[in-house]
Amino acid sequence: MNPVAAGQLRPATPCSRPVNWAATGRFGGVSAEPFRSMNLSTTVGDVQHAVMENQARAVQLVGVQDYRVLDARHGAQVDFVSDGGIAAGCDGMVTTTPGLALMVLAADCVPVVLADPAHGVIAVAHCGWRGLVAGIIDATIECMRANGADRIQAITGPAICVDCYPVQDDCIAQLQAGLSDQIFGSIIKVTQDRSFVDVRAGVQAQLGSHGVQSSSIARCTYKDPSLFSYRRTHQTGRQAMVIAI
């Protein structure tokens, strides 16, 4: 299958091994409609054996077979993991285990892969507007540093763009109460009395506040038919960001 994007995060020291990462889209798998065809979630109503095949194809993009899937809850729980399976009830995972891929699913929220290649620490995080308020990015970086990370790099994957993400007043109130004035002001757009949120910008701002160098796959899930979008099509699949040492 062809990924939406793929690459390596390389350490500053040549003796350390690079970290492979990839972002999947909705095509290249075996799922039938309405999940055609690379759905990676077992919780949206898709056939189990199709999802398992799709997940196996996704981890091949980063050169491994063993993997752990993030089952997001829109909170700030981060698990340190060392084997495959499902990380239930958390929105971040960290590992130092070579050959173990971490997979974070999304269909409008921002998936993030993070790595310190020199120290062999990798992570994934799932962040929507609730995750910005809860502090999932802060918690993921804290867990990485507690396990030896020093110089962290990050990539944010495809997500809904600000122009396609109108929100209600209660969302704005929670964001304003939970974020710094600087970050809040940078992610809110008001047009014709409607408020819109740029979650990707919030994630990148929070990464930057920790000195994390980040880049972005700037594709909107709502606009791009090659990506799954919950807002565009309520019954839909999930794409992923995957990373492995």
Helices and strands as residue ranges (DSSP letters): E 5-9, E 19-23, H 48-60, E 66-71, E 78-80, E 85-88, E 92-95, E 100-106, E 110-116, E 121-127, H 129-134, H 136-146, E 153-156, G 162-164, E 166-167, H 169-178, H 181-187, E 188-191, E 194-197, H 199-209, E 213-216, E 239-244
